[in-house]
Amino acid sequence: MSEVTLDQLRRLLEAARWAPSFGNTQPARFLVGLRGDETYDLILAALTERNRSWAHRAGALLVGLAVRRNAKGEVPYAEYGAGLAAENLALQAVAEGLVVHQMAGFDAEQVRRSFAVPADVEPLVAIAVGVQAEAEVLGEQRDVDRERAPRSRLPLSDLAHTGTWGRPVFPEEPFPEEH
Protein backbone atom coordinates (compact mmCIF):
# COMPACT_ATOMS: atom_id res chain seq x y z
CA MET A 1 0.00 0.00 0.00
CA SER A 2 1.14 3.49 -0.80
CA GLU A 3 1.26 6.26 1.79
CA VAL A 4 0.89 9.92 0.97
CA THR A 5 1.40 12.37 3.82
CA LEU A 6 -0.73 15.44 4.46
CA ASP A 7 2.36 17.59 3.92
CA GLN A 8 2.98 16.00 0.52
CA LEU A 9 -0.67 16.42 -0.41
CA ARG A 10 -0.56 20.08 0.62
CA ARG A 11 2.49 20.65 -1.62
CA LEU A 12 0.77 18.91 -4.55
CA LEU A 13 -2.35 21.04 -4.16
CA GLU A 14 -0.29 24.19 -3.64
CA ALA A 15 1.45 23.50 -6.97
CA ALA A 16 -1.96 23.02 -8.58
CA ARG A 17 -3.20 26.28 -7.04
CA TRP A 18 -0.42 28.26 -8.74
CA ALA A 19 -1.16 26.95 -12.24
CA PRO A 20 -1.87 29.63 -14.83
CA SER A 21 -5.46 30.19 -15.96
CA PHE A 22 -7.28 32.48 -18.36
CA GLY A 23 -7.68 35.89 -16.72
CA ASN A 24 -6.60 34.36 -13.40
CA THR A 25 -10.04 32.71 -13.15
CA GLN A 26 -8.53 29.71 -11.33
CA PRO A 27 -11.22 27.19 -12.36
CA ALA A 28 -9.54 24.09 -10.92
CA ARG A 29 -11.02 22.41 -7.86
CA PHE A 30 -10.18 19.07 -6.27
CA LEU A 31 -12.01 16.52 -4.17
CA VAL A 32 -9.32 14.94 -2.00
CA GLY A 33 -9.32 11.65 -0.12
CA LEU A 34 -6.58 9.92 1.83
CA ARG A 35 -6.76 6.14 2.09
CA GLY A 36 -9.01 5.25 4.98
CA ASP A 37 -11.26 8.31 4.89
CA GLU A 38 -14.80 8.59 3.52
CA THR A 39 -13.84 10.82 0.59
CA TYR A 40 -11.31 8.24 -0.60
CA ASP A 41 -13.92 5.49 -0.40
CA LEU A 42 -16.48 7.54 -2.34
CA ILE A 43 -13.97 8.39 -5.08
CA LEU A 44 -12.87 4.75 -5.25
CA ALA A 45 -16.51 3.67 -5.62
CA ALA A 46 -16.93 6.05 -8.58
CA LEU A 47 -14.02 4.50 -10.51
CA THR A 48 -14.58 1.85 -13.14
CA GLU A 49 -14.09 -1.70 -11.92
CA ARG A 50 -10.84 -1.94 -13.87
CA ASN A 51 -9.43 1.19 -12.22
CA ARG A 52 -10.67 0.14 -8.76
CA SER A 53 -8.74 -3.13 -9.14
CA TRP A 54 -5.43 -1.29 -8.72
CA ALA A 55 -6.27 2.23 -7.48
CA HIS A 56 -7.27 0.98 -4.02
CA ARG A 57 -3.52 0.75 -3.32
CA ALA A 58 -2.98 4.50 -3.85
CA GLY A 59 -2.31 6.68 -0.84
CA ALA A 60 -4.64 9.39 -2.09
CA LEU A 61 -7.47 9.63 -4.59
CA LEU A 62 -8.60 12.92 -6.02
CA VAL A 63 -11.09 14.18 -8.56
CA GLY A 64 -10.13 17.22 -10.62
CA LEU A 65 -13.04 19.51 -11.45
CA ALA A 66 -13.51 22.71 -13.42
CA VAL A 67 -15.67 25.63 -12.30
CA ARG A 68 -17.44 26.74 -15.48
CA ARG A 69 -19.11 29.89 -14.12
CA ASN A 70 -18.08 32.52 -11.59
CA ALA A 71 -19.47 35.90 -10.46
CA LYS A 72 -18.51 37.40 -13.84
CA GLY A 73 -20.24 34.68 -15.90
CA GLU A 74 -18.90 31.86 -18.06
CA VAL A 75 -15.26 30.96 -17.31
CA PRO A 76 -13.36 30.77 -20.61
CA TYR A 77 -11.07 27.78 -21.05
CA ALA A 78 -12.08 26.26 -17.71
CA GLU A 79 -11.05 22.75 -18.78
CA TYR A 80 -7.67 24.02 -19.94
CA GLY A 81 -7.09 25.77 -16.60
CA ALA A 82 -8.07 22.64 -14.67
CA GLY A 83 -5.76 20.59 -16.90
CA LEU A 84 -2.85 22.91 -16.19
CA ALA A 85 -3.53 22.59 -12.46
CA ALA A 86 -3.62 18.78 -12.73
CA GLU A 87 -0.31 18.84 -14.59
CA ASN A 88 1.28 21.04 -11.92
CA LEU A 89 0.02 18.57 -9.31
CA ALA A 90 1.57 15.68 -11.26
CA LEU A 91 4.91 17.45 -11.65
CA GLN A 92 5.03 18.22 -7.93
CA ALA A 93 4.26 14.57 -7.20
CA VAL A 94 7.36 13.57 -9.19
CA ALA A 95 9.40 16.07 -7.15
CA GLU A 96 8.02 14.39 -4.01
CA GLY A 97 9.07 10.92 -5.21
CA LEU A 98 5.45 9.98 -5.91
CA VAL A 99 3.62 8.89 -9.03
CA VAL A 100 0.29 10.08 -10.37
CA HIS A 101 -2.13 8.22 -12.59
CA GLN A 102 -4.89 10.31 -14.13
CA MET A 103 -8.05 8.45 -15.16
CA ALA A 104 -11.02 9.13 -17.36
CA GLY A 105 -12.53 5.84 -16.16
CA PHE A 106 -14.89 7.12 -13.49
CA ASP A 107 -18.58 8.00 -13.17
CA ALA A 108 -18.84 11.80 -13.14
CA GLU A 109 -22.55 11.68 -12.24
CA GLN A 110 -21.81 9.45 -9.26
CA VAL A 111 -19.19 12.00 -8.14
CA ARG A 112 -21.80 14.77 -8.52
CA ARG A 113 -24.27 12.88 -6.35
CA SER A 114 -21.77 11.68 -3.73
CA PHE A 115 -20.26 15.12 -3.17
CA ALA A 116 -23.18 17.43 -4.02
CA VAL A 117 -21.15 19.01 -6.83
CA PRO A 118 -22.93 22.11 -8.19
CA ALA A 119 -24.26 22.05 -11.77
CA ASP A 120 -21.71 24.64 -12.95
CA VAL A 121 -18.76 22.51 -11.79
CA GLU A 122 -17.60 19.68 -14.05
CA PRO A 123 -15.81 16.54 -12.76
CA LEU A 124 -13.09 15.95 -15.36
CA VAL A 125 -10.53 13.45 -14.09
CA ALA A 126 -9.87 11.02 -11.26
CA ILE A 127 -6.30 11.02 -9.95
CA ALA A 128 -4.47 8.32 -7.98
CA VAL A 129 -1.36 9.40 -6.05
CA GLY A 130 1.16 7.10 -4.39
CA VAL A 131 4.51 5.40 -4.71
CA GLN A 132 5.37 3.27 -7.75
CA ALA A 133 4.36 -0.35 -7.25
CA GLU A 134 5.69 -3.40 -9.03
CA ALA A 135 3.87 -4.03 -12.31
CA GLU A 136 2.70 -7.46 -11.05
CA VAL A 137 0.12 -5.84 -8.75
CA LEU A 138 -1.89 -5.12 -11.90
CA GLY A 139 -2.70 -8.83 -12.12
CA GLU A 140 -3.49 -9.52 -15.76
CA GLN A 141 -0.43 -10.21 -17.90
CA ARG A 142 -1.51 -7.78 -20.62
CA ASP A 143 -1.61 -4.99 -18.01
CA VAL A 144 1.80 -5.98 -16.65
CA ASP A 145 3.24 -6.05 -20.18
CA ARG A 146 1.73 -2.66 -21.01
CA GLU A 147 3.14 -1.14 -17.79
CA ARG A 148 6.61 -2.48 -18.57
CA ALA A 149 6.57 -1.53 -22.26
CA PRO A 150 8.84 1.34 -23.32
CA ARG A 151 7.01 4.65 -23.52
CA SER A 152 6.84 6.32 -26.89
CA ARG A 153 5.53 9.60 -28.24
CA LEU A 154 5.01 11.13 -31.65
CA PRO A 155 8.22 12.59 -33.01
CA LEU A 156 8.72 16.31 -32.43
CA SER A 157 8.64 16.76 -36.20
CA ASP A 158 4.93 15.81 -36.10
CA LEU A 159 4.13 18.24 -33.27
CA ALA A 160 5.85 21.52 -34.08
CA HIS A 161 5.30 23.21 -37.43
CA THR A 162 6.62 26.43 -38.93
CA GLY A 163 5.69 28.49 -41.96
CA THR A 164 2.97 26.10 -43.12
CA TRP A 165 1.22 23.16 -41.54
CA GLY A 166 3.29 20.02 -41.92
CA ARG A 167 6.65 21.79 -42.21
CA PRO A 168 8.51 20.68 -39.08
CA VAL A 169 10.54 23.09 -36.98
CA PHE A 170 12.85 20.19 -36.15
CA PRO A 171 12.83 17.76 -39.08
CA GLU A 172 15.19 15.27 -37.46
CA GLU A 173 15.03 13.85 -33.97
CA PRO A 174 18.28 14.52 -32.05
CA PHE A 175 17.13 12.26 -29.18
CA PRO A 176 15.85 8.70 -29.25
CA GLU A 177 12.05 8.48 -29.32
CA GLU A 178 11.83 6.38 -26.18
CA HIS A 179 12.74 8.03 -22.90
C-alpha atoms as one frame of an Amber mdcrd trajectory, in Angstrom:
protein
   0.000   0.000   0.000   1.144   3.493  -0.799   1.257   6.260   1.793   0.888
   9.925   0.973   1.396  12.374   3.816  -0.727  15.444   4.457   2.363  17.593
   3.923   2.977  16.003   0.516  -0.669  16.422  -0.408  -0.560  20.084   0.621
   2.486  20.653  -1.617   0.772  18.910  -4.553  -2.346  21.043  -4.164  -0.287
  24.186  -3.641   1.453  23.501  -6.970  -1.964  23.020  -8.581  -3.198  26.277
  -7.044  -0.422  28.255  -8.735  -1.159  26.949 -12.240  -1.871  29.627 -14.833
  -5.459  30.191 -15.957  -7.282  32.478 -18.360  -7.675  35.890 -16.722  -6.604
  34.360 -13.405 -10.041  32.714 -13.147  -8.533  29.712 -11.325 -11.222  27.194
 -12.357  -9.540  24.086 -10.916 -11.024  22.410  -7.861 -10.177  19.065  -6.273
 -12.007  16.518  -4.167  -9.318  14.936  -2.000  -9.322  11.652  -0.117  -6.582
   9.921   1.832  -6.757   6.141   2.092  -9.009   5.248   4.976 -11.264   8.309
   4.887 -14.798   8.594   3.524 -13.842  10.824   0.588 -11.308   8.244  -0.597
 -13.924   5.491  -0.397 -16.479   7.542  -2.342 -13.974   8.395  -5.076 -12.869
   4.751  -5.252 -16.505   3.674  -5.623 -16.934   6.054  -8.578 -14.023   4.495
 -10.507 -14.582   1.849 -13.142 -14.095  -1.703 -11.921 -10.840  -1.945 -13.867
  -9.430   1.192 -12.219 -10.669   0.143  -8.760  -8.744  -3.131  -9.142  -5.431
  -1.292  -8.718  -6.274   2.228  -7.485  -7.271   0.984  -4.023  -3.519   0.755
  -3.316  -2.984   4.504  -3.854  -2.305   6.679  -0.836  -4.636   9.394  -2.090
  -7.467   9.627  -4.588  -8.603  12.924  -6.020 -11.087  14.178  -8.556 -10.129
  17.216 -10.623 -13.036  19.510 -11.447 -13.508  22.714 -13.424 -15.666  25.629
 -12.299 -17.438  26.740 -15.484 -19.113  29.887 -14.116 -18.081  32.523 -11.587
 -19.468  35.901 -10.457 -18.513  37.401 -13.844 -20.238  34.676 -15.902 -18.902
  31.861 -18.060 -15.261  30.957 -17.311 -13.357  30.773 -20.612 -11.070  27.784
 -21.046 -12.078  26.259 -17.709 -11.048  22.748 -18.781  -7.674  24.021 -19.938
  -7.090  25.767 -16.604  -8.071  22.639 -14.670  -5.759  20.588 -16.897  -2.853
  22.914 -16.187  -3.527  22.587 -12.460  -3.617  18.778 -12.727  -0.306  18.838
 -14.591   1.284  21.043 -11.918   0.020  18.569  -9.314   1.567  15.681 -11.260
   4.905  17.453 -11.649   5.031  18.223  -7.927   4.263  14.575  -7.204   7.356
  13.572  -9.185   9.395  16.070  -7.146   8.024  14.388  -4.009   9.071  10.922
  -5.209   5.447   9.982  -5.906   3.620   8.893  -9.028   0.286  10.079 -10.374
  -2.127   8.217 -12.595  -4.893  10.314 -14.125  -8.049   8.449 -15.156 -11.023
   9.133 -17.365 -12.531   5.843 -16.157 -14.895   7.121 -13.488 -18.579   7.997
 -13.170 -18.842  11.803 -13.141 -22.550  11.677 -12.242 -21.807   9.452  -9.255
 -19.186  12.004  -8.144 -21.802  14.771  -8.520 -24.269  12.878  -6.347 -21.774
  11.679  -3.727 -20.258  15.119  -3.172 -23.183  17.432  -4.016 -21.153  19.014
  -6.828 -22.933  22.114  -8.189 -24.263  22.054 -11.769 -21.715  24.645 -12.953
 -18.757  22.506 -11.790 -17.600  19.679 -14.051 -15.814  16.536 -12.759 -13.085
  15.952 -15.356 -10.531  13.448 -14.090  -9.868  11.016 -11.257  -6.298  11.015
  -9.952  -4.471   8.322  -7.981  -1.357   9.397  -6.053   1.156   7.103  -4.390
   4.509   5.400  -4.715   5.372   3.274  -7.745   4.361  -0.347  -7.249   5.693
  -3.401  -9.027   3.866  -4.035 -12.305   2.705  -7.458 -11.053   0.123  -5.842
  -8.747  -1.891  -5.116 -11.898  -2.704  -8.832 -12.116  -3.495  -9.521 -15.757
  -0.428 -10.214 -17.898  -1.513  -7.779 -20.616  -1.608  -4.988 -18.014   1.798
  -5.980 -16.651   3.244  -6.054 -20.180   1.729  -2.657 -21.006   3.143  -1.142
 -17.794   6.613  -2.482 -18.570   6.574  -1.526 -22.257   8.837   1.343 -23.319
   7.007   4.650 -23.519   6.837   6.323 -26.885   5.530   9.600 -28.245   5.010
  11.129 -31.646   8.222  12.593 -33.011   8.723  16.306 -32.428   8.639  16.756
 -36.201   4.934  15.815 -36.096   4.135  18.237 -33.267   5.853  21.523 -34.078
   5.302  23.209 -37.431   6.622  26.431 -38.933   5.686  28.488 -41.964   2.966
  26.102 -43.116   1.215  23.163 -41.543   3.289  20.025 -41.920   6.655  21.786
 -42.209   8.509  20.684 -39.079  10.536  23.091 -36.980  12.849  20.194 -36.148
  12.828  17.762 -39.079  15.187  15.272 -37.460  15.034  13.849 -33.968  18.276
  14.518 -32.050  17.128  12.263 -29.181  15.853   8.697 -29.246  12.047   8.479
 -29.322  11.834   6.378 -26.185  12.736   8.030 -22.895
